[in-house]
Amino acid sequence: ADVSSFPMIPWLALIISCQLRMLAVTRLLISQYTIFVAVLAAQAGVGCLNGLLGPSLLHLSAQVGMSTSMIAIPGIIAARALGMVMGTSAYGLFLTEVDTLALVCGACVGAALCTVVVPPSKNYTLLLLSLMCQGAFMAWIDAASCKELLSRIHCRSAHAWILVAQALGALGATASTACLTAMLGEHSSDQAMAVSVEVLQANLSRSFHATYWGTASAICLSGLLFLALAVDRQLNDPPPPDAAEILPAHKELEGCPQISDCVVFMAQAGGEASFVGLLFVYASVDAIQFQIAPAVLLCGVCWLGLSTGRGLTVLMKGIFSPVQLLAFNTVGAVCSVLLLISTTPALGVWCAVVMYGLSAAGLAPSTQLTILSQGGMKFPALLVSKFCGQLGELLIGPIMCGFLSISPNSMLWAQVLLMVALFVLALAVGWPFRQDQWLQYQPLSASSPTPTGPTATISVDPDQDELPSKHGPIPRSSVFDI
């Protein structure tokens, strides 16, 4: 038959061809690499919410009818941190067996709903409850995405990938502050501490509400992506084996994290979170009098420094010893805070904040590496470290608010004393020296016997294509490594 007598056949062939191509592209995208990228995107989403809280402190205080002083700010910081502590605890006790992709999907939707409720809250109690729920959902996103990440990488490279995830979180915070700066519009030249509560509430409502709504929409879309990935994995793929089953950890280095290391990490993470969280309030006080837009942008620059510093830490931890990194980062962070105390020009403030971000970025992750190594680079040790960091934010954040209410320099001097004390304590408990044991460890080969002794070297046969597991042969290409 003549094809020309059936004019619809070429169009049907074209439509079917396009559908097959779209199906092939979809199947290519819905893979373990897409899950890997989605997990890192979830970390960036958590960073976006972290970046919004600091510049929103004065506006949220005015929104609930309180003055722009330090009355409501400690409660706002403590509520969010308490929610994260409770969320991490609940995850470790009840949710570890839940599918990580499905949990991240539900947590993204919950965090998005809480983010929408936060800006218009005019009741202080409702605001605290919303922030507490938001913190719990953020903790679930963070913990579940990190668990999915650890299930897809070698234990040897776990800390490097965790640093990458933290760097993307700080980059997400930078993006959210940049969006907020762009949304300020004609009110960008206002001074937060120089206007009344009514003016601050009226002028900034639209800017903050739009930014919060945009962030919530992005997180909700991420949740839908995780929903599609979870459904696809349930229909087509078995659950991935645990990374510890692919390459078992060194049994002689595996154990429980020491309390002293957890205390050091708790204080380091709390000090870093309180500094960047209160930076907007510090820049808005009478002594400095930054306008709203530069003060928000200053927070974004600090987050950008932290993101860049996390990435540099991944590179430098293979060049310098843990003791050298600890000394360099502490000296840089202390000098930056001292510069911030002694300088009043805007250029000096910007330089000090950038220097602090680059230096402080390696302090808490270095201690976290010790906690992870003591736990065999497994997820329970990571969950312990996250709990300690959130507990430090809960305890140290309100304390730094108290110092800031006395005077801006009081908070900065408290930061200096905290970093110096933690440097001395870290050397006293000796975690930089214990960390060298894990840095000498190489992944275990299934074909070689397990060596004994603390200085034994373990190697992997580079010609081995597959690694045994109780789930069957695992292709080496399915495991990420650095």
C-alpha positions as a LaTeX table, in Angstrom:
\begin{tabular}{lrrr}
\hline
Residue & $x$ (\AA) & $y$ (\AA) & $z$ (\AA) \\
\hline
Ala1 & 0.00 & 0.00 & 0.00 \\
Asp2 & 1.13 & 3.51 & $-0.68$ \\
Val3 & 2.25 & 5.26 & 2.50 \\
Ser4 & 1.04 & 8.56 & 1.11 \\
Ser5 & $-2.51$ & 7.26 & 1.38 \\
Phe6 & $-2.04$ & 7.12 & 5.18 \\
Pro7 & $-0.82$ & 10.64 & 6.07 \\
Met8 & $-0.92$ & 9.94 & 9.83 \\
Ile9 & 1.71 & 7.18 & 9.75 \\
Pro10 & 4.77 & 9.50 & 9.59 \\
Trp11 & 3.38 & 11.60 & 12.44 \\
Leu12 & 2.67 & 8.52 & 14.55 \\
Ala13 & 6.19 & 7.24 & 13.90 \\
Leu14 & 7.61 & 10.60 & 14.95 \\
Ile15 & 5.52 & 10.67 & 18.13 \\
Ile16 & 6.47 & 7.10 & 19.07 \\
Ser17 & 10.14 & 7.85 & 18.38 \\
Cys18 & 10.02 & 10.93 & 20.65 \\
Gln19 & 8.31 & 8.94 & 23.39 \\
Leu20 & 10.95 & 6.22 & 23.21 \\
Arg21 & 13.70 & 8.81 & 23.37 \\
Met22 & 12.07 & 10.48 & 26.38 \\
Leu23 & 11.73 & 7.10 & 28.08 \\
Ala24 & 15.40 & 6.31 & 27.43 \\
Val25 & 16.49 & 9.68 & 28.82 \\
Thr26 & 14.26 & 9.23 & 31.87 \\
Arg27 & 15.71 & 5.78 & 32.59 \\
Leu28 & 19.19 & 7.24 & 32.23 \\
Leu29 & 18.43 & 10.04 & 34.64 \\
Ile30 & 16.73 & 7.83 & 37.22 \\
Ser31 & 19.87 & 5.96 & 38.24 \\
Gln32 & 22.25 & 5.77 & 41.10 \\
Tyr33 & 24.04 & 8.86 & 39.80 \\
Thr34 & 20.80 & 10.83 & 39.91 \\
Ile35 & 20.25 & 9.65 & 43.47 \\
Phe36 & 23.78 & 10.71 & 44.31 \\
Val37 & 23.24 & 14.20 & 42.89 \\
Ala38 & 19.82 & 14.43 & 44.55 \\
Val39 & 21.35 & 13.62 & 47.93 \\
Leu40 & 23.87 & 16.43 & 47.54 \\
Ala41 & 21.05 & 18.74 & 46.42 \\
Ala42 & 19.18 & 17.88 & 49.62 \\
Gln43 & 22.20 & 19.02 & 51.61 \\
Ala44 & 22.14 & 22.30 & 49.67 \\
Gly45 & 18.45 & 22.66 & 50.54 \\
Val46 & 19.21 & 22.30 & 54.24 \\
Gly47 & 21.90 & 24.94 & 53.77 \\
Cys48 & 19.37 & 27.31 & 52.21 \\
Leu49 & 17.22 & 27.14 & 55.34 \\
Asn50 & 20.29 & 27.64 & 57.55 \\
Gly51 & 21.30 & 30.69 & 55.54 \\
Leu52 & 17.87 & 32.32 & 55.88 \\
Leu53 & 17.66 & 32.16 & 59.67 \\
Gly54 & 20.46 & 34.60 & 60.54 \\
Pro55 & 19.29 & 37.54 & 58.37 \\
Ser56 & 15.68 & 36.89 & 59.49 \\
Leu57 & 16.27 & 37.21 & 63.24 \\
Leu58 & 15.45 & 40.91 & 63.57 \\
His59 & 12.50 & 40.68 & 61.19 \\
Leu60 & 11.02 & 37.66 & 62.98 \\
Ser61 & 11.39 & 39.50 & 66.29 \\
Ala62 & 9.50 & 42.45 & 64.85 \\
Gln63 & 6.93 & 40.13 & 63.27 \\
Val64 & 5.87 & 38.80 & 66.69 \\
Gly65 & 5.62 & 42.35 & 68.08 \\
Met66 & 8.85 & 42.38 & 70.08 \\
Ser67 & 11.52 & 45.03 & 69.83 \\
Thr68 & 14.63 & 44.70 & 67.68 \\
Ser69 & 16.75 & 44.11 & 70.78 \\
Met70 & 17.99 & 40.69 & 71.90 \\
Ile71 & 14.78 & 39.62 & 73.65 \\
Ala72 & 13.33 & 37.10 & 71.21 \\
Ile73 & 16.46 & 36.11 & 69.28 \\
Pro74 & 17.84 & 33.54 & 71.80 \\
Gly75 & 14.50 & 31.72 & 71.82 \\
Ile76 & 14.36 & 31.65 & 68.00 \\
Ile77 & 17.87 & 30.17 & 67.74 \\
Ala78 & 17.25 & 27.68 & 70.55 \\
Ala79 & 13.92 & 26.52 & 69.09 \\
Arg80 & 15.40 & 25.65 & 65.71 \\
Ala81 & 18.42 & 23.93 & 67.29 \\
Leu82 & 16.19 & 22.02 & 69.72 \\
Gly83 & 14.08 & 20.79 & 66.82 \\
Met84 & 17.20 & 19.51 & 65.05 \\
Val85 & 18.40 & 17.74 & 68.20 \\
Met86 & 15.02 & 16.09 & 68.65 \\
Gly87 & 14.86 & 15.17 & 64.95 \\
Thr88 & 18.28 & 13.54 & 64.99 \\
Ser89 & 17.42 & 11.64 & 68.16 \\
Ala90 & 14.12 & 10.42 & 66.70 \\
Tyr91 & 15.85 & 9.32 & 63.51 \\
Gly92 & 18.47 & 7.33 & 65.39 \\
Leu93 & 15.87 & 5.65 & 67.60 \\
Phe94 & 12.95 & 4.98 & 65.25 \\
Leu95 & 13.65 & 5.80 & 61.60 \\
Thr96 & 16.91 & 4.07 & 60.66 \\
Glu97 & 15.08 & 1.20 & 58.95 \\
Val98 & 12.82 & 3.46 & 56.87 \\
Asp99 & 13.71 & 3.85 & 53.18 \\
Thr100 & 15.96 & 6.89 & 53.01 \\
Leu101 & 14.57 & 8.25 & 49.74 \\
Ala102 & 10.97 & 8.07 & 50.93 \\
Leu103 & 11.92 & 9.67 & 54.25 \\
Val104 & 13.75 & 12.54 & 52.54 \\
Cys105 & 10.67 & 13.07 & 50.35 \\
Gly106 & 8.35 & 13.37 & 53.34 \\
Ala107 & 10.84 & 15.51 & 55.28 \\
Cys108 & 11.21 & 17.90 & 52.32 \\
Val109 & 7.45 & 18.41 & 52.17 \\
Gly110 & 7.28 & 18.93 & 55.94 \\
Ala111 & 10.19 & 21.39 & 55.94 \\
Ala112 & 8.58 & 23.30 & 53.06 \\
Leu113 & 5.27 & 23.62 & 54.93 \\
Cys114 & 7.02 & 24.85 & 58.08 \\
Thr115 & 9.07 & 27.31 & 56.02 \\
Val116 & 5.86 & 28.80 & 54.61 \\
Val117 & 4.36 & 29.15 & 58.10 \\
Val118 & 7.41 & 30.82 & 59.69 \\
Pro119 & 7.42 & 34.35 & 58.13 \\
Pro120 & 3.77 & 35.36 & 58.74 \\
Ser121 & 3.73 & 34.05 & 62.34 \\
Lys122 & 2.68 & 36.90 & 64.62 \\
Asn123 & 2.50 & 34.81 & 67.78 \\
Tyr124 & 5.82 & 34.08 & 69.49 \\
Thr125 & 4.81 & 30.60 & 70.65 \\
Leu126 & 3.56 & 29.63 & 67.19 \\
Leu127 & 6.81 & 30.92 & 65.69 \\
Leu128 & 8.89 & 28.79 & 68.06 \\
Leu129 & 6.80 & 25.68 & 67.35 \\
Ser130 & 7.12 & 26.24 & 63.60 \\
Leu131 & 10.88 & 26.64 & 63.85 \\
Met132 & 11.14 & 23.56 & 66.05 \\
Cys133 & 9.22 & 21.45 & 63.52 \\
Gln134 & 11.30 & 22.90 & 60.70 \\
Gly135 & 14.48 & 21.93 & 62.55 \\
Ala136 & 13.23 & 18.36 & 63.05 \\
Phe137 & 12.46 & 17.96 & 59.33 \\
Met138 & 15.84 & 19.47 & 58.43 \\
Ala139 & 17.56 & 16.95 & 60.70 \\
Trp140 & 15.72 & 14.09 & 58.96 \\
Ile141 & 16.74 & 15.38 & 55.53 \\
Asp142 & 20.34 & 15.72 & 56.68 \\
Ala143 & 20.57 & 12.33 & 58.38 \\
Ala144 & 18.72 & 10.32 & 55.72 \\
Ser145 & 20.62 & 11.89 & 52.82 \\
Cys146 & 23.96 & 11.29 & 54.54 \\
Lys147 & 22.99 & 7.67 & 55.17 \\
Glu148 & 22.18 & 7.24 & 51.48 \\
Leu149 & 25.49 & 8.89 & 50.63 \\
Leu150 & 27.50 & 6.59 & 52.90 \\
Ser151 & 25.82 & 3.55 & 51.36 \\
Arg152 & 27.29 & 4.46 & 47.96 \\
Ile153 & 30.90 & 5.31 & 48.71 \\
His154 & 34.03 & 3.60 & 50.00 \\
Cys155 & 34.57 & 4.02 & 53.71 \\
Arg156 & 38.06 & 5.36 & 52.91 \\
Ser157 & 36.59 & 8.36 & 51.10 \\
Ala158 & 33.61 & 8.90 & 53.43 \\
His159 & 34.98 & 11.98 & 55.15 \\
Ala160 & 35.89 & 13.65 & 51.86 \\
Trp161 & 32.36 & 13.22 & 50.52 \\
Ile162 & 30.89 & 14.46 & 53.80 \\
Leu163 & 33.04 & 17.58 & 53.43 \\
Val164 & 31.71 & 18.00 & 49.89 \\
Ala165 & 28.15 & 17.72 & 51.20 \\
Gln166 & 28.88 & 20.33 & 53.88 \\
Ala167 & 30.45 & 22.61 & 51.27 \\
Leu168 & 27.30 & 22.35 & 49.15 \\
Gly169 & 25.21 & 23.12 & 52.24 \\
Ala170 & 27.19 & 26.30 & 52.83 \\
Leu171 & 26.85 & 27.12 & 49.12 \\
Gly172 & 23.09 & 26.73 & 49.42 \\
Ala173 & 23.14 & 29.18 & 52.34 \\
Thr174 & 25.07 & 31.60 & 50.13 \\
Ala175 & 22.43 & 31.28 & 47.42 \\
Ser176 & 19.56 & 31.96 & 49.83 \\
Thr177 & 21.22 & 35.10 & 51.19 \\
Ala178 & 21.88 & 36.30 & 47.64 \\
Cys179 & 18.20 & 35.79 & 46.77 \\
Leu180 & 17.15 & 37.67 & 49.89 \\
Thr181 & 19.47 & 40.54 & 48.98 \\
Ala182 & 17.95 & 40.72 & 45.52 \\
Met183 & 14.40 & 40.70 & 46.95 \\
Leu184 & 15.00 & 43.66 & 49.28 \\
Gly185 & 14.61 & 46.16 & 46.46 \\
Glu186 & 14.04 & 49.76 & 47.57 \\
His187 & 14.40 & 48.87 & 51.26 \\
Ser188 & 17.97 & 47.62 & 50.86 \\
Ser189 & 19.35 & 50.92 & 52.15 \\
Asp190 & 17.40 & 50.82 & 55.43 \\
Gln191 & 19.18 & 50.22 & 58.73 \\
Ala192 & 17.56 & 47.45 & 60.74 \\
Met193 & 18.43 & 48.84 & 64.15 \\
Ala194 & 17.57 & 52.44 & 63.30 \\
Val195 & 13.92 & 51.97 & 62.36 \\
Ser196 & 10.91 & 51.17 & 64.48 \\
Val197 & 9.38 & 47.73 & 64.80 \\
Glu198 & 6.37 & 48.73 & 62.73 \\
Val199 & 8.51 & 50.06 & 59.89 \\
Leu200 & 10.77 & 47.03 & 59.92 \\
Gln201 & 7.79 & 44.70 & 59.89 \\
Ala202 & 5.98 & 46.54 & 57.11 \\
Asn203 & 8.92 & 47.22 & 54.80 \\
Leu204 & 10.51 & 43.79 & 54.88 \\
Ser205 & 7.48 & 41.52 & 54.98 \\
Arg206 & 7.18 & 41.15 & 51.22 \\
Ser207 & 10.92 & 40.55 & 50.72 \\
Phe208 & 11.26 & 37.94 & 53.44 \\
His209 & 7.98 & 36.22 & 52.62 \\
Ala210 & 8.86 & 35.92 & 48.94 \\
Thr211 & 12.29 & 34.48 & 49.74 \\
Tyr212 & 10.86 & 31.96 & 52.19 \\
Trp213 & 8.16 & 30.95 & 49.71 \\
Gly214 & 10.73 & 30.49 & 46.95 \\
Thr215 & 12.96 & 28.36 & 49.19 \\
Ala216 & 9.98 & 26.27 & 50.29 \\
Ser217 & 8.95 & 25.69 & 46.67 \\
Ala218 & 12.45 & 24.52 & 45.73 \\
Ile219 & 12.57 & 22.12 & 48.68 \\
Cys220 & 9.11 & 20.77 & 47.82 \\
Leu221 & 10.21 & 20.11 & 44.24 \\
Ser222 & 13.24 & 18.27 & 45.60 \\
Gly223 & 10.85 & 16.14 & 47.65 \\
Leu224 & 8.93 & 15.21 & 44.49 \\
Leu225 & 12.21 & 14.17 & 42.86 \\
Phe226 & 13.00 & 11.92 & 45.81 \\
Leu227 & 9.49 & 10.47 & 45.57 \\
Ala228 & 10.07 & 9.50 & 41.93 \\
Leu229 & 13.45 & 8.00 & 42.78 \\
Ala230 & 11.99 & 6.04 & 45.70 \\
Val231 & 9.18 & 4.61 & 43.58 \\
Asp232 & 11.59 & 3.68 & 40.79 \\
Arg233 & 13.93 & 1.93 & 43.21 \\
Gln234 & 11.11 & $-0.03$ & 44.78 \\
Leu235 & 9.83 & $-1.17$ & 41.39 \\
Asn236 & 13.10 & $-1.94$ & 39.64 \\
Asp237 & 16.15 & $-2.14$ & 41.89 \\
Pro238 & 16.96 & $-3.97$ & 45.14 \\
Pro239 & 18.18 & $-1.85$ & 48.04 \\
Pro240 & 21.91 & $-1.08$ & 47.74 \\
Pro241 & 24.25 & $-2.96$ & 50.06 \\
Asp242 & 25.85 & $-1.12$ & 52.90 \\
Ala243 & 29.27 & 0.31 & 52.15 \\
Ala244 & 30.71 & $-1.58$ & 55.12 \\
Glu245 & 29.75 & $-4.86$ & 53.42 \\
Ile246 & 31.54 & $-3.86$ & 50.22 \\
Leu247 & 34.74 & $-2.81$ & 51.96 \\
Pro248 & 34.70 & $-3.67$ & 55.66 \\
Ala249 & 36.23 & $-1.19$ & 58.05 \\
His250 & 39.43 & $-1.79$ & 59.97 \\
Lys251 & 38.26 & $-3.67$ & 63.04 \\
Glu252 & 41.11 & $-2.44$ & 65.23 \\
Leu253 & 40.16 & 1.18 & 64.57 \\
Glu254 & 36.44 & 0.62 & 65.00 \\
Gly255 & 34.75 & 1.46 & 68.29 \\
Cys256 & 32.80 & 4.16 & 70.07 \\
Pro257 & 33.70 & 7.86 & 69.77 \\
Gln258 & 35.37 & 9.26 & 72.86 \\
Ile259 & 33.44 & 11.75 & 74.97 \\
Ser260 & 36.28 & 14.29 & 74.90 \\
Asp261 & 36.28 & 14.40 & 71.09 \\
Cys262 & 32.50 & 14.78 & 71.04 \\
Val263 & 32.72 & 17.71 & 73.48 \\
Val264 & 35.37 & 19.43 & 71.34 \\
Phe265 & 33.30 & 18.98 & 68.19 \\
Met266 & 30.15 & 20.16 & 69.96 \\
Ala267 & 31.83 & 23.41 & 71.00 \\
Gln268 & 33.47 & 23.95 & 67.61 \\
Ala269 & 30.25 & 23.42 & 65.64 \\
Gly270 & 28.27 & 25.56 & 68.10 \\
Gly271 & 30.78 & 28.40 & 67.92 \\
Glu272 & 30.80 & 28.39 & 64.14 \\
Ala273 & 27.00 & 28.28 & 63.88 \\
Ser274 & 26.54 & 31.06 & 66.43 \\
Phe275 & 29.05 & 33.35 & 64.69 \\
Val276 & 27.53 & 33.09 & 61.23 \\
Gly277 & 23.99 & 33.07 & 62.64 \\
Leu278 & 24.46 & 36.29 & 64.60 \\
Leu279 & 26.59 & 38.05 & 61.98 \\
Phe280 & 23.61 & 39.96 & 60.56 \\
Val281 & 22.63 & 41.24 & 64.00 \\
Tyr282 & 26.26 & 42.16 & 64.71 \\
Ala283 & 26.53 & 44.10 & 61.44 \\
Ser284 & 23.29 & 45.96 & 62.16 \\
Val285 & 24.17 & 47.34 & 65.60 \\
Asp286 & 24.88 & 51.01 & 66.18 \\
Ala287 & 28.66 & 50.58 & 66.29 \\
Ile288 & 28.84 & 49.29 & 62.70 \\
Gln289 & 25.50 & 50.37 & 61.18 \\
Phe290 & 25.52 & 48.29 & 58.04 \\
Gln291 & 22.49 & 48.78 & 55.84 \\
Ile292 & 20.19 & 45.79 & 55.49 \\
Ala293 & 21.38 & 44.66 & 52.05 \\
Pro294 & 25.13 & 44.81 & 52.86 \\
Ala295 & 24.49 & 43.07 & 56.19 \\
Val296 & 22.65 & 40.21 & 54.44 \\
Leu297 & 25.34 & 40.05 & 51.79 \\
Leu298 & 27.98 & 39.91 & 54.54 \\
Cys299 & 26.34 & 36.73 & 55.83 \\
Gly300 & 26.41 & 35.31 & 52.30 \\
Val301 & 30.11 & 36.10 & 51.97 \\
Cys302 & 30.79 & 34.30 & 55.26 \\
Trp303 & 28.86 & 31.24 & 54.03 \\
Leu304 & 30.78 & 31.38 & 50.74 \\
Gly305 & 34.04 & 31.41 & 52.71 \\
Leu306 & 32.89 & 28.38 & 54.67 \\
Ser307 & 31.96 & 26.57 & 51.45 \\
Thr308 & 35.33 & 27.36 & 49.85 \\
Gly309 & 37.15 & 26.40 & 53.05 \\
Arg310 & 35.38 & 23.02 & 53.17 \\
Gly311 & 36.52 & 22.32 & 49.61 \\
Leu312 & 40.09 & 23.36 & 50.40 \\
Thr313 & 40.05 & 21.09 & 53.46 \\
Val314 & 39.35 & 18.11 & 51.18 \\
Leu315 & 42.54 & 18.92 & 49.27 \\
Met316 & 44.74 & 19.95 & 52.20 \\
Lys317 & 44.00 & 17.01 & 54.49 \\
Gly318 & 46.13 & 14.85 & 52.20 \\
Ile319 & 49.01 & 17.34 & 52.29 \\
Phe320 & 49.22 & 18.57 & 55.88 \\
Ser321 & 48.98 & 16.60 & 59.09 \\
Pro322 & 45.93 & 17.01 & 61.37 \\
Val323 & 48.00 & 18.97 & 63.90 \\
Gln324 & 49.16 & 21.42 & 61.23 \\
Leu325 & 45.65 & 21.90 & 59.89 \\
Leu326 & 44.30 & 22.48 & 63.39 \\
Ala327 & 47.00 & 25.07 & 64.10 \\
Phe328 & 46.58 & 26.89 & 60.77 \\
Asn329 & 42.81 & 27.06 & 61.01 \\
Thr330 & 42.79 & 28.17 & 64.65 \\
Val331 & 45.36 & 30.92 & 64.07 \\
Gly332 & 43.50 & 32.15 & 60.98 \\
Ala333 & 40.11 & 32.17 & 62.71 \\
Val334 & 41.45 & 33.93 & 65.82 \\
Cys335 & 43.28 & 36.56 & 63.76 \\
Ser336 & 40.16 & 37.21 & 61.68 \\
Val337 & 38.02 & 37.79 & 64.77 \\
Leu338 & 40.69 & 40.06 & 66.28 \\
Leu339 & 40.73 & 42.02 & 63.01 \\
Leu340 & 36.96 & 42.31 & 63.23 \\
Ile341 & 37.30 & 43.69 & 66.77 \\
Ser342 & 39.97 & 46.24 & 65.90 \\
Thr343 & 38.61 & 47.53 & 62.58 \\
Thr344 & 35.66 & 49.80 & 61.84 \\
Pro345 & 35.96 & 50.51 & 58.07 \\
Ala346 & 33.71 & 48.39 & 55.92 \\
Leu347 & 36.62 & 46.94 & 53.93 \\
Gly348 & 38.22 & 45.58 & 57.09 \\
Val349 & 34.95 & 43.97 & 58.17 \\
Trp350 & 34.54 & 42.26 & 54.79 \\
Cys351 & 38.13 & 40.97 & 54.80 \\
Ala352 & 37.82 & 39.69 & 58.37 \\
Val353 & 34.59 & 37.82 & 57.60 \\
Val354 & 36.07 & 36.17 & 54.50 \\
Met355 & 39.18 & 35.19 & 56.44 \\
Tyr356 & 37.06 & 33.70 & 59.22 \\
Gly357 & 35.02 & 31.64 & 56.77 \\
Leu358 & 38.11 & 30.19 & 55.10 \\
Ser359 & 39.81 & 29.41 & 58.42 \\
Ala360 & 36.92 & 28.17 & 60.56 \\
Ala361 & 35.73 & 25.85 & 57.78 \\
Gly362 & 38.35 & 23.25 & 58.70 \\
Leu363 & 38.05 & 23.27 & 62.49 \\
Ala364 & 34.88 & 21.27 & 63.14 \\
Pro365 & 35.34 & 18.85 & 60.17 \\
Ser366 & 38.79 & 17.87 & 61.43 \\
Thr367 & 37.35 & 16.82 & 64.78 \\
Gln368 & 34.46 & 15.11 & 62.99 \\
Leu369 & 36.98 & 12.96 & 61.09 \\
Thr370 & 38.24 & 11.62 & 64.41 \\
Ile371 & 34.73 & 10.77 & 65.58 \\
Leu372 & 34.00 & 9.02 & 62.29 \\
Ser373 & 37.26 & 7.08 & 62.36 \\
Gln374 & 36.55 & 5.85 & 65.88 \\
Gly375 & 33.22 & 4.53 & 64.60 \\
Gly376 & 34.74 & 2.80 & 61.59 \\
Met377 & 33.48 & 5.46 & 59.15 \\
Lys378 & 29.94 & 4.14 & 59.56 \\
Phe379 & 26.62 & 5.96 & 59.77 \\
Pro380 & 26.09 & 5.63 & 63.57 \\
Ala381 & 29.31 & 7.57 & 64.18 \\
Leu382 & 28.18 & 10.25 & 61.72 \\
Leu383 & 24.82 & 10.48 & 63.47 \\
Val384 & 26.59 & 10.93 & 66.81 \\
Ser385 & 28.69 & 13.76 & 65.38 \\
Lys386 & 25.63 & 15.49 & 63.94 \\
Phe387 & 23.82 & 15.21 & 67.28 \\
Cys388 & 26.82 & 16.75 & 69.05 \\
Gly389 & 27.04 & 19.61 & 66.56 \\
Gln390 & 23.34 & 20.42 & 66.90 \\
Leu391 & 23.56 & 20.22 & 70.68 \\
Gly392 & 26.46 & 22.67 & 70.56 \\
Glu393 & 24.35 & 25.10 & 68.53 \\
Leu394 & 21.54 & 24.73 & 71.08 \\
Leu395 & 23.83 & 25.49 & 74.02 \\
Ile396 & 26.29 & 28.03 & 72.62 \\
Gly397 & 23.92 & 30.03 & 70.40 \\
Pro398 & 21.84 & 31.59 & 73.23 \\
Ile399 & 25.02 & 32.20 & 75.24 \\
Met400 & 26.55 & 34.18 & 72.37 \\
Cys401 & 23.28 & 36.10 & 72.11 \\
Gly402 & 23.75 & 37.11 & 75.73 \\
Phe403 & 27.26 & 38.39 & 75.03 \\
Leu404 & 26.02 & 40.25 & 71.95 \\
Ser405 & 23.31 & 41.96 & 74.02 \\
Ile406 & 26.07 & 43.32 & 76.29 \\
Ser407 & 28.20 & 44.66 & 73.44 \\
Pro408 & 29.20 & 43.48 & 69.95 \\
Asn409 & 32.85 & 43.04 & 70.93 \\
Ser410 & 31.86 & 40.90 & 73.92 \\
Met411 & 30.60 & 38.21 & 71.54 \\
Leu412 & 33.76 & 38.41 & 69.47 \\
Trp413 & 36.02 & 38.11 & 72.51 \\
Ala414 & 33.97 & 35.13 & 73.65 \\
Gln415 & 34.55 & 33.54 & 70.23 \\
Val416 & 38.31 & 34.11 & 70.55 \\
Leu417 & 38.46 & 32.58 & 74.02 \\
Leu418 & 36.36 & 29.63 & 72.86 \\
Met419 & 38.62 & 28.86 & 69.88 \\
Val420 & 41.82 & 29.14 & 71.93 \\
Ala421 & 40.39 & 26.94 & 74.69 \\
Leu422 & 39.27 & 24.33 & 72.17 \\
Phe423 & 42.70 & 24.31 & 70.52 \\
Val424 & 44.35 & 23.61 & 73.85 \\
Leu425 & 41.73 & 21.00 & 74.74 \\
Ala426 & 42.12 & 19.25 & 71.38 \\
Leu427 & 45.87 & 18.95 & 71.89 \\
Ala428 & 45.33 & 17.82 & 75.49 \\
Val429 & 42.98 & 14.97 & 74.54 \\
Gly430 & 45.23 & 14.14 & 71.60 \\
Trp431 & 42.68 & 13.65 & 68.79 \\
Pro432 & 44.99 & 15.03 & 66.04 \\
Phe433 & 47.53 & 12.35 & 66.89 \\
Arg434 & 44.95 & 9.54 & 67.03 \\
Gln435 & 43.64 & 10.67 & 63.66 \\
Asp436 & 46.88 & 9.59 & 61.99 \\
Gln437 & 45.93 & 5.94 & 62.58 \\
Trp438 & 42.93 & 6.22 & 60.31 \\
Leu439 & 44.81 & 8.25 & 57.68 \\
Gln440 & 47.28 & 5.36 & 57.33 \\
Tyr441 & 44.45 & 2.90 & 56.71 \\
Gln442 & 43.80 & 1.55 & 53.20 \\
Pro443 & 40.65 & $-0.38$ & 52.13 \\
Leu444 & 40.57 & $-4.09$ & 52.78 \\
Ser445 & 40.79 & $-6.55$ & 49.91 \\
Ala446 & 38.60 & $-9.63$ & 49.93 \\
Ser447 & 41.39 & $-11.74$ & 48.43 \\
Ser448 & 44.08 & $-10.90$ & 51.00 \\
Pro449 & 44.16 & $-12.04$ & 54.63 \\
Thr450 & 43.36 & $-9.55$ & 57.33 \\
Pro451 & 46.65 & $-8.25$ & 58.76 \\
Thr452 & 47.20 & $-7.76$ & 62.44 \\
Gly453 & 48.86 & $-4.96$ & 64.35 \\
Pro454 & 48.08 & $-1.25$ & 64.49 \\
Thr455 & 50.51 & $-0.33$ & 61.71 \\
Ala456 & 49.52 & $-3.02$ & 59.23 \\
Thr457 & 49.01 & $-1.91$ & 55.65 \\
Ile458 & 45.95 & $-3.15$ & 53.80 \\
Ser459 & 45.81 & $-3.01$ & 50.03 \\
Val460 & 43.32 & $-3.62$ & 47.23 \\
Asp461 & 44.08 & $-5.55$ & 44.04 \\
Pro462 & 43.66 & $-2.95$ & 41.24 \\
Asp463 & 42.80 & $-5.68$ & 38.72 \\
Gln464 & 39.85 & $-6.95$ & 40.74 \\
Asp465 & 36.65 & $-6.05$ & 38.85 \\
Glu466 & 34.12 & $-7.22$ & 41.39 \\
Leu467 & 33.90 & $-7.33$ & 45.14 \\
Pro468 & 32.01 & $-10.08$ & 46.96 \\
Ser469 & 28.97 & $-9.34$ & 49.04 \\
Lys470 & 26.06 & $-11.26$ & 50.44 \\
His471 & 23.93 & $-9.36$ & 47.91 \\
Gly472 & 25.99 & $-10.84$ & 45.04 \\
Pro473 & 28.85 & $-9.39$ & 43.00 \\
Ile474 & 29.03 & $-5.63$ & 43.26 \\
Pro475 & 30.50 & $-3.85$ & 40.22 \\
Arg476 & 33.28 & $-1.50$ & 41.17 \\
Ser477 & 31.74 & 1.20 & 38.98 \\
Ser478 & 28.71 & 1.32 & 41.28 \\
Val479 & 30.75 & 2.61 & 44.22 \\
Phe480 & 32.02 & 6.16 & 44.29 \\
Asp481 & 35.57 & 6.82 & 45.39 \\
Ile482 & 38.05 & 9.67 & 45.37 \\
\hline
\end{tabular}
